[in-house]
Amino acid sequence: MTVDRRGSPRQALGRDVLVYTEDGKAIGACQLCDVSATGARLSMAARTMDKLPEEFILVLAKRAKVNRRCRVVWRSQDEVGVRFSIRAAVKSRSPVAANSAASAGRSQATAG
């Protein structure tokens, strides 16, 4: 039997999202399988998985500018588990990275 060690419960979603490098370059599209307050499980094509760095920006809603900075926790052949990370410094001033930092900061302020 598998033990669920997650700190917060996951909600199944199954929606299309985008992934970008921290400097704002598009990596590709993927599917957001499930999400929690602290992380997510993503499903993606092999070509996207091959380009995915250890840290990246997950764009949940481009028009609403909802982004999360992510760190890879585990990888399988077609899925990746990520933890949402919060860092005070933004490496680049790209719109995607800046929006990610701002939205993550707002999430922490309202959660705390």
Secondary structure, DSSP 8 states (H G I E B T S, - for coil): ------SS--EEEEEEEEEE-TTS-EEEEEEEEEE-SSEEEEE--HHHHHH--SEEEEEEETTTTEEEEEEEEEE-SSEEEEEE---SS-S---HHHHHHHHHHHHHHHHH-
